[in-house]
Amino acid sequence: MTRLQLTLNLPDELAQRAQNAGLLTPEAIETMLREQLKKHAGENLRAMWARSPGEELTPEIEQEIVEEVRAVRAERRKRSSS
């Protein structure tokens, strides 16, 4: 497991509200990062789909999809093993 130390500069009100909501704990930050990574992967897949031809799946596009799926699966395996 990698250990990181972060320093954040937040407006006082936001920092207080986040602290009160329990969002500044390591567990909460891990959850938020995982959610954002999933969202990012989905956005990448949608963008790739939008670039694809309407009716034809070219070998290049198919390879991009395969690579994206492999990356997501590798990330899931990495998470489940840690």
N, C-alpha and C positions, 0 to 999 in steps of 0.2 A: 504494500500500500504506500502511496506517495503522501508525504506530509507537506502541506503548504501553509504558509502564514500570510494572511492578507490584511492590508490596511485599507479601509474604505473611508472616503470623505462623503458623508451624507448630510443633507439638511437635518437639523436637530429634530424636527417634528417627524420626519420619515424614519430616522434612526430609532426614536422612541416608540413609534407605532410598530415598527418591525420587531423591536426587542419585546414589546408587550405581547405581540402575536406569536412569539416563539420562532420567528423566521431567521434569526441570526445564529442558531445552533448549527453545529456541524451536520447533524442529520437533516435539518431543514434545507440547508444550502446544498447538500448532496442531492436531495429530492428535486430541488429546483433545477440544478444542473442537468440531471438525468431527463427531466421533462423538456428542457430546452434543447438537449441533444436530439431527442425524439422528434421534436417540432422541426428542428433544422434538417434532419434526414428526410422528413416528409416534404418540406419545402423544396429540398433539392430534387426529390423524386417528381414532384409536381412540375417544377421548372423543366426538368429533363423531358417529361411527358409533353409539355407545351411546345418544346422545340421539335418534337417528333412529327413526321408527316402524318396527316390525318388518317390515311388508310393503309400506309405501308410501314412495316416494322423493318428497318434496315439492319444489317448485321452490326453496324456501329452502334446503333441505338440499343439493340438487344444486348450487346456487350456492356454498355453503360449500365443498363438495368441489372445485369448479372453482377457487375462490380459493386453497385450500390447495395444490392441484397446481401452480398458477401460481407461488405463492410458492416452492415447493421447486425448481421448474425455474429460476426467476430466480436463486435462490441458487447452483444448480449452474453456470449460465452465468457468474455473477459470479466463482465460484471458478476456473473453467476459463480465464477471460480474464486472471486475475492471476497 
